[in-house]
Amino acid sequence: MISCKTKREIELMRYAGQVVGKTLETLGNHIRPGITSADLDKIAEDFIKSQDCTPAFKGLYGFPGSVCISFNEEVVHGIPGKRVLKEGDIISLDVGATYKGWNGDAAATFPVGKVSAQADKLIRVTKQATMVGVEQMRLGRYLFDISGAINNYVEENGFSVVTQYVGHGIGRKVHEDPQVPNNRQPKRGLPLRKGMCLAIEPMVNVGTYETVIKPDRWTVVTKDGSLSAHFEHSIAVTDGEPFILTLP
C-alpha cells in the first residue's frame, strides 16, 4: 500500500534526511587515497548516532555495515571493509538514518583524487539524472514520468541505466511501495499525490546495463566490468516544488 505522509511526518523525515545529507557531506571531506571503506563506515556511524539517529542500513536484511560503499564497477550494496581507496577510484556511498521511526536515504558518488575524463562525466551525468527525476515529482505528473525522464537523460549522454535495481517509497520503512524504475516504462503509472515520499536513485553504467552479484551475496557489479555511479535523494510531493528531504 502506498501511504501519503502528513506534514508532521514529513518534518520528522526531513530531520532524518538532513542527517543523511550531512553524513554524505562529512564523508566527502574524508575521501582520499589511503583511507579504508571501514574507516568511512565508522565515521558515518559515529556521526549519525551523534545526531540522535540510528544507521538505517545496519542489520537491514542482514547488511553488516552502516553505509553501502561501492568501488568503480560496483553498482550498489558494497560491504565496508579493509579495501583502501586509491587515486583514480570512484566510490559510491549510500547512507540511511532513522529518527523517531522515520527514515532518510541518499547516495552520492565521489572521485578519489584525480579521475579519468570518462569517470568525471559519469559522475556528473548521474548526479544530474537524479535531479531530472526529482523535477518530475509534482502534482499532475505520474510515477513513471520520473523513470522516463531519467532514462532519456542518461541515454542522451551515452550511458545506460541499471534496470534490475530501482528507487522506492520511503517512510517508516526504508523500502516502501511503490517501486520507481530508472528505465522507461510502457505506461505512465500512478498519479503522484501530495505527501508521497520517494527515493529517486539512478544507477548509471558506462557500458551495459546488466549486472551480477559477487560471491559475498551483496555487492552488485556491472556485468562487463565498466564503471558505475549512483546518486539518490528522498523527496516529498507538495502543492508546489518537490521537497528534497535529504539536502544537508
C-alpha positions as CSV (number, residue, x, y, z in Angstrom):
1,M,0.0,0.0,0.0
2,I,1.3,3.5,-0.9
3,S,1.0,5.9,2.0
4,C,0.9,9.7,1.9
5,K,2.7,11.4,4.8
6,T,1.3,14.2,7.0
7,K,3.1,17.5,7.5
8,R,4.4,16.3,10.9
9,E,5.6,13.0,9.4
10,I,7.4,14.8,6.6
11,E,9.1,17.1,9.2
12,L,10.5,14.0,11.0
13,M,11.6,12.6,7.7
14,R,13.3,15.9,6.9
15,Y,15.4,15.7,10.0
16,A,16.4,12.1,9.2
17,G,17.1,13.2,5.7
18,Q,19.2,16.2,6.8
19,V,21.3,13.9,8.9
20,V,21.9,11.7,5.9
21,G,22.8,14.7,3.7
22,K,25.3,15.9,6.4
23,T,26.7,12.4,6.7
24,L,27.5,12.3,3.0
25,E,29.0,15.8,3.3
26,T,31.2,14.6,6.2
27,L,32.3,11.5,4.3
28,G,33.1,13.6,1.2
29,N,35.5,15.6,3.4
30,H,37.4,12.4,4.3
31,I,37.7,10.7,0.9
32,R,41.3,10.5,-0.1
33,P,43.8,7.8,-1.1
34,G,44.9,5.6,1.8
35,I,41.7,5.6,3.9
36,T,39.7,2.3,4.0
37,S,36.0,1.8,3.4
38,A,35.8,0.5,7.0
39,D,37.2,3.9,8.2
40,L,34.4,5.7,6.3
41,D,31.8,3.4,7.7
42,K,32.9,4.2,11.2
43,I,32.9,7.9,10.6
44,A,29.4,7.7,9.2
45,E,28.0,5.6,12.1
46,D,29.5,7.8,14.7
47,F,28.1,10.9,13.1
48,I,24.6,9.5,12.6
49,K,24.5,8.4,16.3
50,S,25.7,11.9,17.4
51,Q,22.7,13.4,15.7
52,D,20.2,11.3,17.8
53,C,19.6,8.9,14.9
54,T,20.4,5.3,14.2
55,P,22.1,3.9,11.0
56,A,19.1,2.6,9.0
57,F,21.1,0.1,7.0
58,K,23.0,-1.7,9.8
59,G,21.3,-5.0,10.1
60,L,18.7,-4.3,7.4
61,Y,18.1,-7.6,5.6
62,G,21.3,-8.7,7.4
63,F,23.6,-6.0,5.9
64,P,26.7,-5.7,8.1
65,G,27.6,-2.1,7.7
66,S,26.2,1.4,8.3
67,V,26.9,2.5,4.7
68,C,26.9,0.7,1.4
69,I,30.3,1.5,-0.1
70,S,30.9,0.6,-3.8
71,F,34.1,1.0,-5.8
72,N,34.4,1.6,-9.6
73,E,32.5,-1.3,-11.3
74,E,30.5,-2.0,-8.1
75,V,27.0,-0.6,-8.6
76,V,25.4,-0.8,-5.1
77,H,25.5,-2.7,-1.8
78,G,29.2,-2.9,-1.3
79,I,30.2,-4.0,2.1
80,P,32.7,-1.8,4.1
81,G,36.0,-3.5,4.9
82,K,39.8,-3.3,4.6
83,R,39.8,-2.1,1.0
84,V,41.9,1.0,0.6
85,L,40.8,3.9,-1.6
86,K,43.3,4.6,-4.4
87,E,43.9,7.6,-6.6
88,G,41.6,7.4,-9.6
89,D,38.9,5.3,-8.0
90,I,35.3,6.4,-7.9
91,I,33.4,5.5,-4.8
92,S,29.6,5.4,-4.3
93,L,28.3,5.9,-0.7
94,D,24.6,5.0,0.1
95,V,23.5,6.2,3.6
96,G,20.4,5.8,5.6
97,A,19.3,7.2,9.0
98,T,16.3,6.7,11.2
99,Y,14.9,9.3,13.5
100,K,11.9,8.6,15.8
101,G,10.9,5.7,13.5
102,W,11.2,7.7,10.2
103,N,13.8,7.2,7.6
104,G,16.1,9.2,5.2
105,D,18.0,7.7,2.4
106,A,20.5,9.2,-0.1
107,A,23.6,8.4,-2.1
108,A,26.4,10.1,-3.9
109,T,29.4,9.1,-5.9
110,F,32.8,10.8,-5.3
111,P,36.1,10.9,-7.2
112,V,39.2,9.8,-5.2
113,G,41.8,12.3,-6.2
114,K,42.2,12.8,-10.0
115,V,39.9,10.6,-12.1
116,S,39.6,10.0,-15.8
117,A,37.5,12.2,-18.0
118,Q,35.1,9.4,-18.5
119,A,34.7,8.8,-14.8
120,D,34.2,12.6,-14.2
121,K,31.5,12.7,-16.9
122,L,29.7,9.6,-15.5
123,I,29.5,11.2,-12.0
124,R,28.2,14.5,-13.4
125,V,25.6,12.8,-15.6
126,T,24.3,10.5,-12.8
127,K,24.0,13.4,-10.4
128,Q,22.1,15.5,-12.9
129,A,19.9,12.5,-13.9
130,T,18.8,12.4,-10.2
131,M,17.7,16.0,-10.4
132,V,15.9,15.4,-13.7
133,G,13.9,12.7,-11.9
134,V,13.3,15.0,-8.9
135,E,11.8,17.7,-11.2
136,Q,9.1,15.3,-12.2
137,M,7.8,14.9,-8.6
138,R,4.9,17.3,-9.0
139,L,1.2,17.1,-8.8
140,G,-0.2,16.4,-12.3
141,R,2.7,14.1,-13.1
142,Y,2.8,10.3,-13.0
143,L,5.1,7.8,-11.3
144,F,6.8,6.6,-14.5
145,D,7.3,10.2,-15.8
146,I,10.2,10.0,-13.3
147,S,11.5,6.8,-14.9
148,G,11.3,8.1,-18.5
149,A,12.9,11.4,-17.7
150,I,15.9,9.7,-16.1
151,N,16.3,7.1,-18.8
152,N,16.1,9.7,-21.6
153,Y,18.7,12.0,-20.0
154,V,21.2,9.1,-19.3
155,E,20.9,7.7,-22.8
156,E,21.3,11.2,-24.4
157,N,24.6,11.3,-22.6
158,G,25.8,8.0,-23.9
159,F,25.4,5.8,-20.8
160,S,23.0,3.1,-19.7
161,V,20.7,2.9,-16.6
162,V,20.6,-0.2,-14.4
163,T,17.2,-1.9,-14.7
164,Q,17.5,-4.6,-12.0
165,Y,17.5,-2.2,-9.1
166,V,15.1,0.7,-8.6
167,G,14.1,3.6,-6.4
168,H,11.3,3.2,-3.9
169,G,8.9,4.7,-1.5
170,I,10.2,5.7,1.9
171,G,8.8,6.4,5.4
172,R,8.6,4.2,8.4
173,K,10.4,1.6,6.4
174,V,13.5,2.3,4.3
175,H,11.9,0.5,1.4
176,E,8.1,1.0,0.8
177,D,5.8,0.9,-2.2
178,P,5.9,2.0,-4.9
179,Q,9.0,0.9,-6.8
180,V,10.5,3.6,-9.0
181,P,12.3,2.2,-12.0
182,N,15.1,4.2,-13.7
183,N,14.2,3.0,-17.2
184,R,11.3,3.9,-19.4
185,Q,8.0,2.1,-18.8
186,P,5.2,1.3,-21.3
187,K,2.6,3.2,-19.2
188,R,2.7,6.3,-17.1
189,G,1.7,4.5,-13.9
190,L,0.2,6.0,-10.8
191,P,-0.6,9.8,-10.5
192,L,1.6,11.5,-7.9
193,R,-0.2,12.7,-4.8
194,K,0.6,15.2,-2.1
195,G,2.5,13.6,0.7
196,M,4.0,10.8,-1.4
197,C,7.7,10.3,-0.4
198,L,10.0,8.6,-2.8
199,A,13.7,7.8,-3.0
200,I,14.9,8.6,-6.5
201,E,18.2,6.8,-7.3
202,P,19.6,6.4,-10.7
203,M,22.4,3.8,-11.1
204,V,24.3,4.6,-14.3
205,N,26.8,2.5,-16.1
206,V,29.4,3.4,-18.8
207,G,28.8,0.1,-20.6
208,T,26.0,-2.5,-20.4
209,Y,23.0,-2.0,-18.0
210,E,23.4,-5.6,-17.0
211,T,24.7,-6.6,-13.5
212,V,25.7,-9.6,-11.5
213,I,26.1,-10.2,-7.8
214,K,29.5,-11.0,-6.3
215,P,30.1,-14.2,-4.2
216,D,29.6,-12.1,-1.0
217,R,25.9,-12.1,-2.0
218,W,25.6,-8.4,-1.5
219,T,27.9,-6.4,-3.9
220,V,26.3,-5.8,-7.3
221,V,28.8,-5.2,-10.1
222,T,28.5,-4.3,-13.8
223,K,28.5,-7.4,-16.0
224,D,31.1,-6.1,-18.3
225,G,33.3,-4.5,-15.6
226,S,32.6,-1.0,-16.7
227,L,32.4,2.0,-14.2
228,S,29.1,2.7,-12.4
229,A,27.9,5.7,-10.5
230,H,24.9,6.1,-8.1
231,F,23.1,9.2,-6.7
232,E,19.9,9.4,-4.6
233,H,17.7,11.8,-2.8
234,S,14.5,11.3,-0.8
235,I,11.8,13.7,-1.9
236,A,8.2,14.6,-0.8
237,V,5.5,15.7,-3.3
238,T,3.9,19.0,-2.2
239,D,1.5,21.5,-3.6
240,G,4.4,23.2,-5.3
241,E,8.1,22.5,-5.8
242,P,9.4,19.0,-4.9
243,F,10.7,19.0,-1.3
244,I,14.1,17.3,-1.2
245,L,14.3,15.8,2.3
246,T,18.0,14.8,2.1
247,L,19.8,18.0,1.5
248,P,22.3,18.8,4.3
